[in-house]
Amino acid sequence: MADLRITGLEGDTRDLAREELDTFAAGLEGSLIFPDDEGFAEAVLIWNGMIKKQPAVVVRPHTTQDVVKAVAFVRDNELLLSIKGGGHNIAGLALSDGGVALDMSGMREVEVDVQGRLARVGPGCTLGDVDQATQVHGLASTLGFVSATGVAGLTLGGGFGYLTRRFGWTVDDLEEVEIVTADGEVRRASRTTNEDLFWALRGGGGNFGVVTEFVFRLHAVGPQVTAGIIAWPASDAEAVLELYRRTVESAPRELTTVVLRRNAPPAPWLPETAHGTPIIAIVACHSGTLEQAQADLAPIKSHGQPLADLIQVKDYVAQQTMLDATQPKGMHYYWKSEFLSGLSDDLFRTYNAQFADLKAPANQIVLFQLDGELNDHPEEDGAMGNREAAFACVIQAMSRPESGADDANRDWVRSAWQALKPYSTGGNYVNFQTEDEADERTVESYRDNYQRLATIKAKYDPSNLFRVNRNIRP
Ligand SMILES: Cc1cc2nc3c(=O)[nH]c(=O)nc-3n(C[C@H](O)[C@H](O)[C@H](O)COP(=O)(O)OP(=O)(O)OC[C@H]3O[C@@H](n4cnc5c(N)ncnc54)[C@H](O)[C@@H]3O)c2cc1C
């Protein structure tokens, strides 16, 4: 059979004999998947349809030992390696063009230790896998807003969600990891073992090896919360933003709110007459008692004349999937983000001004409330840093692949980003960086923690084997 042409570590190409690949595959409990095999298309499918990358071959490990073998194989043959957790990275960092893709979806177990309040999570898990397994016991860890997102990428980049105000970044809930490093060693890392590696993994991305297990601390949450979305016509935007500011100023950490402006989707929960018209919405999740939630949410629920009010008592897992349908796989996405330290009149004026010429109906600017527990930790507690962040501002464009709107969308996002950047803390979220963002943005994400990350990278991955990521140069 013909040799397979694979991209090398330095972007060169090399031909590998099919027999050599077959011998490697024979040693795996998982599988090696070639482009003409069934399952290849799904293995290389990622969330952002704007990214066009086709790996030469996919390795789907089933065990840590499979990962050890895969790391040795790519290292010894000097091949370019990418790692796919949930495939949700907007920059398409799960894949490389012509390289070897490690698809972790064959390692998707969650084991809950109810007594010890810990979850052991496989690297192929989605957020939904973990929420479902832990919520059976009324437990949860801080995970993000869309359930199909991969736990691995989200955690390694820092992570935030509805519980961040109570428990901090996702990496503040991380207790331990198992990782296969470039030398092929299987290491455990925690606050007391390989502490430097653990520090780097708490935000430093996929730079240090292939994580084969995450251990998260769990907290009593739900299983019911008071949560949902409430929307008004955007003509009420100024008053809603003022209401939002008052709400966040007095909100206990059990309450997280998110505000967004966009055009109304054709969703059944909105009146048909509102579809396609400009709206402003608040998403809320209150994990305190029902009485506390009713009191804290009353000003929002009684404001003006909402087009729809879906804030109600519901399962936490339902809230964790509520926004899934707004982020379908395969659409074209382009984002920019900044962390903000607060909300001001000027910021609101600038925010509202960006909607004068919204290029595509689903384009939106979202302000996620974060302030709370994460601000109580020192900047150097984990590589994620950004401990003064109070909000994440994300400017998001989405369009159908056939719409031809990519250029206009990019321009809109970039222009809104330039306008909103002056309100930034100077930090941005590494997990929201797009393909065209340069290394300086990665440095800006980590700021004072960057140099320490580079030192740890040089210790564990001196040849930069793990480079298909927001790369830390050794
Ligand atoms: C719709 C949507 C909603 C989102 N919501 C949130 C949110 O609420 N909160 C939040 O914090 N973020 C959110 N994000 C951002 C998200 O955290 C990042 O996109 C993240 O990279 C996704 O992880 P993944 O495993 O799905 O990504 P992938 O594309 O599979 O991988 C991303 C990166 O992680 C590395 N990686 C993956 N698995 C491993 C592993 N086992 N070992 C080492 N490295 C690995 C890869 O090398 C790659 O660089 C959201 C993203 C999307 C698209």
PDBQT file of the ligand as one rigid body, heavy atoms in Angstrom, charges set to zero:
ROOT
HETATM    1  C1  LIG A 501     -20.112  27.498  21.834  1.00  0.00    +0.000 C 
HETATM    2  C2  LIG A 501     -18.981  27.714  22.791  1.00  0.00    +0.000 A 
HETATM    3  C3  LIG A 501     -19.249  28.078  24.079  1.00  0.00    +0.000 A 
HETATM    4  C4  LIG A 501     -18.195  28.276  24.968  1.00  0.00    +0.000 A 
HETATM    5  N1  LIG A 501     -18.486  28.619  26.256  1.00  0.00    +0.000 NA
HETATM    6  C5  LIG A 501     -17.478  28.749  27.144  1.00  0.00    +0.000 A 
HETATM    7  C6  LIG A 501     -17.743  29.022  28.500  1.00  0.00    +0.000 A 
HETATM    8  O1  LIG A 501     -18.891  29.151  28.914  1.00  0.00    +0.000 OA
HETATM    9  N2  LIG A 501     -16.710  29.134  29.348  1.00  0.00    +0.000 N 
HETATM   10  C7  LIG A 501     -15.429  28.990  28.940  1.00  0.00    +0.000 A 
HETATM   11  O2  LIG A 501     -14.526  29.094  29.769  1.00  0.00    +0.000 OA
HETATM   12  N3  LIG A 501     -15.137  28.741  27.651  1.00  0.00    +0.000 NA
HETATM   13  C8  LIG A 501     -16.127  28.621  26.757  1.00  0.00    +0.000 A 
HETATM   14  N4  LIG A 501     -15.852  28.363  25.455  1.00  0.00    +0.000 N 
HETATM   15  C9  LIG A 501     -14.458  28.329  25.014  1.00  0.00    +0.000 C 
HETATM   16  C10 LIG A 501     -13.879  26.961  25.224  1.00  0.00    +0.000 C 
HETATM   17  O3  LIG A 501     -13.399  26.878  26.536  1.00  0.00    +0.000 OA
HETATM   18  C11 LIG A 501     -12.715  26.721  24.236  1.00  0.00    +0.000 C 
HETATM   19  O4  LIG A 501     -13.222  26.782  22.941  1.00  0.00    +0.000 OA
HETATM   20  C12 LIG A 501     -12.027  25.400  24.475  1.00  0.00    +0.000 C 
HETATM   21  O5  LIG A 501     -10.833  25.388  23.728  1.00  0.00    +0.000 OA
HETATM   22  C13 LIG A 501     -12.886  24.230  24.062  1.00  0.00    +0.000 C 
HETATM   23  O6  LIG A 501     -12.332  23.033  24.477  1.00  0.00    +0.000 OA
HETATM   24  P1  LIG A 501     -12.470  21.724  23.555  1.00  0.00    +0.000 P 
HETATM   25  O7  LIG A 501     -11.871  20.592  24.301  1.00  0.00    +0.000 OA
HETATM   26  O8  LIG A 501     -13.856  21.589  23.071  1.00  0.00    +0.000 OA
HETATM   27  O9  LIG A 501     -11.555  22.194  22.356  1.00  0.00    +0.000 OA
HETATM   28  P2  LIG A 501     -10.609  21.479  21.315  1.00  0.00    +0.000 P 
HETATM   29  O10 LIG A 501     -10.799  22.284  20.078  1.00  0.00    +0.000 OA
HETATM   30  O11 LIG A 501     -10.834  20.032  21.223  1.00  0.00    +0.000 OA
HETATM   31  O12 LIG A 501      -9.172  21.729  21.934  1.00  0.00    +0.000 OA
HETATM   32  C14 LIG A 501      -8.760  23.008  22.291  1.00  0.00    +0.000 C 
HETATM   33  C15 LIG A 501      -7.322  23.030  22.773  1.00  0.00    +0.000 C 
HETATM   34  O13 LIG A 501      -7.172  22.192  23.906  1.00  0.00    +0.000 OA
HETATM   35  C16 LIG A 501      -6.097  21.293  23.723  1.00  0.00    +0.000 C 
HETATM   36  N5  LIG A 501      -6.488  19.988  24.281  1.00  0.00    +0.000 N 
HETATM   37  C17 LIG A 501      -7.663  19.345  24.095  1.00  0.00    +0.000 A 
HETATM   38  N6  LIG A 501      -7.633  18.187  24.770  1.00  0.00    +0.000 NA
HETATM   39  C18 LIG A 501      -6.442  18.105  25.385  1.00  0.00    +0.000 A 
HETATM   40  C19 LIG A 501      -5.820  17.135  26.228  1.00  0.00    +0.000 A 
HETATM   41  N7  LIG A 501      -6.429  16.010  26.594  1.00  0.00    +0.000 N 
HETATM   42  N8  LIG A 501      -4.569  17.377  26.671  1.00  0.00    +0.000 NA
HETATM   43  C20 LIG A 501      -3.903  18.502  26.317  1.00  0.00    +0.000 A 
HETATM   44  N9  LIG A 501      -4.444  19.447  25.520  1.00  0.00    +0.000 NA
HETATM   45  C21 LIG A 501      -5.704  19.244  25.063  1.00  0.00    +0.000 A 
HETATM   46  C22 LIG A 501      -5.886  21.196  22.241  1.00  0.00    +0.000 C 
HETATM   47  O14 LIG A 501      -4.537  20.955  21.956  1.00  0.00    +0.000 OA
HETATM   48  C23 LIG A 501      -6.295  22.547  21.758  1.00  0.00    +0.000 C 
HETATM   49  O15 LIG A 501      -5.199  23.425  21.796  1.00  0.00    +0.000 OA
HETATM   50  C24 LIG A 501     -16.875  28.135  24.549  1.00  0.00    +0.000 A 
HETATM   51  C25 LIG A 501     -16.610  27.780  23.236  1.00  0.00    +0.000 A 
HETATM   52  C26 LIG A 501     -17.643  27.572  22.366  1.00  0.00    +0.000 A 
HETATM   53  C27 LIG A 501     -17.355  27.218  20.956  1.00  0.00    +0.000 C 
ENDROOT
TORSDOF 0
